[in-house]
């Protein structure tokens, strides 16, 4: 269920990060300026279009975005992601980026979504 009355604006403010793991991974976090700059959308691509890995990554980001656009409180989203998804083995390519260990590119995205949400609600890193 999307947040009541939320419609995707024509433009969003975004932040893009480039990571190497299975080639170049382009991750974009989009923020809705009309809703106090809330993180509202996550997009990512890896490798060539149409590959199974890219399709899976895009679908995961789509589902994360749907959850971010829901009426679910940010605190509850953080709690559910931490409980069910963080550090879940999803890939054989474990890696470290900027001193943080990741089990997959999806783990990278989820940890950064949590970081952004915690900044938005004023929580400190645990």
C-alpha positions as a Markdown table, in Angstrom:
| # | Residue | x | y | z |
|---|---|---|---|---|
| 1 | Unk | 0.0 | 0.0 | 0.0 |
| 2 | Unk | 1.5 | 3.3 | -1.1 |
| 3 | Unk | 1.6 | 6.3 | 1.2 |
| 4 | Unk | -1.8 | 7.9 | 0.9 |
| 5 | Unk | -1.8 | 10.6 | -1.8 |
| 6 | Unk | 1.8 | 10.0 | -2.9 |
| 7 | Unk | 2.4 | 10.3 | -6.6 |
| 8 | Unk | 5.8 | 10.1 | -8.2 |
| 9 | Unk | 6.8 | 13.7 | -9.2 |
| 10 | Unk | 8.3 | 14.4 | -12.6 |
| 11 | Unk | 11.7 | 15.0 | -11.0 |
| 12 | Unk | 13.4 | 13.6 | -7.9 |
| 13 | Unk | 16.6 | 14.5 | -6.2 |
| 14 | Unk | 19.0 | 11.6 | -6.5 |
| 15 | Unk | 22.4 | 10.4 | -5.3 |
| 16 | Unk | 24.4 | 7.9 | -7.3 |
| 17 | Unk | 27.2 | 5.6 | -6.0 |
| 18 | Unk | 29.5 | 3.5 | -8.1 |
| 19 | Unk | 30.7 | 0.2 | -6.7 |
| 20 | Unk | 32.7 | -2.6 | -8.2 |
| 21 | Unk | 31.8 | -6.2 | -7.4 |
| 22 | Unk | 30.3 | -8.0 | -10.4 |
| 23 | Unk | 31.5 | -5.3 | -12.7 |
| 24 | Unk | 30.3 | -1.8 | -12.2 |
| 25 | Unk | 27.2 | -1.4 | -10.1 |
| 26 | Unk | 25.3 | 1.9 | -10.4 |
| 27 | Unk | 23.1 | 2.6 | -7.4 |
| 28 | Unk | 20.8 | 5.6 | -7.2 |
| 29 | Unk | 18.9 | 6.8 | -4.1 |
| 30 | Unk | 16.1 | 9.2 | -5.0 |
| 31 | Unk | 14.5 | 11.6 | -2.6 |
| 32 | Unk | 11.1 | 13.3 | -2.7 |
| 33 | Unk | 11.6 | 17.0 | -2.0 |
| 34 | Unk | 7.8 | 17.5 | -1.6 |
| 35 | Unk | 7.9 | 15.0 | 1.3 |
| 36 | Unk | 10.7 | 16.5 | 3.5 |
| 37 | Unk | 13.4 | 14.9 | 1.3 |
| 38 | Unk | 12.3 | 11.3 | 2.2 |
| 39 | Unk | 14.2 | 8.5 | 0.6 |
| 40 | Unk | 11.5 | 7.2 | -1.7 |
| 41 | Unk | 13.1 | 5.2 | -4.5 |
| 42 | Unk | 16.2 | 2.9 | -5.1 |
| 43 | Unk | 17.4 | 2.0 | -8.5 |
| 44 | Unk | 20.4 | -0.1 | -9.5 |
| 45 | Unk | 22.0 | -1.8 | -12.5 |
| 46 | Unk | 24.9 | -4.1 | -12.9 |
| 47 | Unk | 26.5 | -5.4 | -16.1 |
| 48 | Unk | 24.6 | -5.6 | -19.3 |
| 49 | Unk | 20.9 | -5.0 | -19.6 |
| 50 | Unk | 18.8 | -8.2 | -19.8 |
| 51 | Unk | 21.2 | -10.4 | -17.8 |
| 52 | Unk | 19.6 | -12.5 | -15.0 |
| 53 | Unk | 21.8 | -10.7 | -12.3 |
| 54 | Unk | 20.7 | -7.2 | -13.5 |
| 55 | Unk | 17.0 | -8.3 | -13.6 |
| 56 | Unk | 17.2 | -9.7 | -10.1 |
| 57 | Unk | 18.9 | -6.5 | -8.8 |
| 58 | Unk | 16.3 | -4.3 | -10.5 |
| 59 | Unk | 13.4 | -6.3 | -9.1 |
| 60 | Unk | 14.9 | -6.1 | -5.6 |
| 61 | Unk | 15.2 | -2.4 | -5.9 |
| 62 | Unk | 11.7 | -2.1 | -7.2 |
| 63 | Unk | 10.4 | -4.0 | -4.1 |
| 64 | Unk | 12.5 | -1.8 | -1.8 |
| 65 | Unk | 11.1 | 1.3 | -3.5 |
| 66 | Unk | 7.5 | 0.0 | -3.0 |
| 67 | Unk | 8.2 | -0.5 | 0.7 |
| 68 | Unk | 9.7 | 3.0 | 1.0 |
| 69 | Unk | 6.6 | 4.5 | -0.7 |
| 70 | Unk | 4.2 | 2.7 | 1.7 |
| 71 | Unk | 2.7 | 4.3 | 4.7 |
| 72 | Unk | 4.8 | 2.0 | 6.9 |
| 73 | Unk | 6.8 | 4.1 | 9.5 |
| 74 | Unk | 10.5 | 4.4 | 8.8 |
| 75 | Unk | 11.4 | 2.8 | 12.1 |
| 76 | Unk | 9.4 | -0.3 | 11.3 |
| 77 | Unk | 11.1 | -0.5 | 7.8 |
| 78 | Unk | 14.5 | -0.4 | 9.4 |
| 79 | Unk | 13.6 | -3.0 | 12.0 |
| 80 | Unk | 12.2 | -5.4 | 9.4 |
| 81 | Unk | 15.2 | -5.0 | 7.0 |
| 82 | Unk | 17.7 | -5.6 | 9.9 |
| 83 | Unk | 15.8 | -8.6 | 11.2 |
| 84 | Unk | 15.2 | -10.4 | 7.9 |
| 85 | Unk | 17.6 | -9.2 | 5.2 |
| 86 | Unk | 20.9 | -7.9 | 6.5 |
| 87 | Unk | 23.9 | -10.2 | 6.0 |
| 88 | Unk | 21.7 | -12.8 | 4.3 |
| 89 | Unk | 23.9 | -14.8 | 2.0 |
| 90 | Unk | 22.8 | -13.9 | -1.5 |
| 91 | Unk | 25.9 | -14.2 | -3.5 |
| 92 | Unk | 29.3 | -15.8 | -3.6 |
| 93 | Unk | 31.0 | -12.4 | -4.1 |
| 94 | Unk | 31.5 | -11.2 | -0.5 |
| 95 | Unk | 33.4 | -7.9 | -0.4 |
| 96 | Unk | 34.4 | -4.9 | 1.6 |
| 97 | Unk | 33.8 | -1.3 | 0.6 |
| 98 | Unk | 34.9 | 1.7 | 2.6 |
| 99 | Unk | 35.6 | -0.5 | 5.6 |
| 100 | Unk | 32.2 | -2.2 | 5.7 |
| 101 | Unk | 31.7 | -5.9 | 4.8 |
| 102 | Unk | 28.9 | -6.9 | 2.4 |
| 103 | Unk | 27.6 | -10.3 | 1.5 |
| 104 | Unk | 26.3 | -9.1 | -1.9 |
| 105 | Unk | 25.3 | -6.0 | -3.9 |
| 106 | Unk | 21.8 | -6.3 | -2.4 |
| 107 | Unk | 23.3 | -6.3 | 1.1 |
| 108 | Unk | 25.2 | -3.1 | 0.1 |
| 109 | Unk | 22.0 | -1.5 | -1.0 |
| 110 | Unk | 20.0 | -2.5 | 2.1 |
| 111 | Unk | 22.7 | -1.4 | 4.5 |
| 112 | Unk | 22.8 | 2.0 | 2.7 |
| 113 | Unk | 19.0 | 2.3 | 2.7 |
| 114 | Unk | 19.1 | 1.7 | 6.5 |
| 115 | Unk | 21.8 | 4.3 | 6.9 |
| 116 | Unk | 19.8 | 6.9 | 4.9 |
| 117 | Unk | 16.6 | 6.1 | 6.9 |
| 118 | Unk | 18.4 | 6.4 | 10.2 |
| 119 | Unk | 19.7 | 9.8 | 9.2 |
| 120 | Unk | 16.2 | 10.9 | 8.2 |
| 121 | Unk | 14.7 | 9.9 | 11.5 |
| 122 | Unk | 17.7 | 11.1 | 13.6 |
| 123 | Unk | 18.9 | 7.7 | 14.8 |
| 124 | Unk | 22.6 | 7.1 | 15.3 |
| 125 | Unk | 24.4 | 4.2 | 13.8 |
| 126 | Unk | 24.3 | 1.1 | 16.0 |
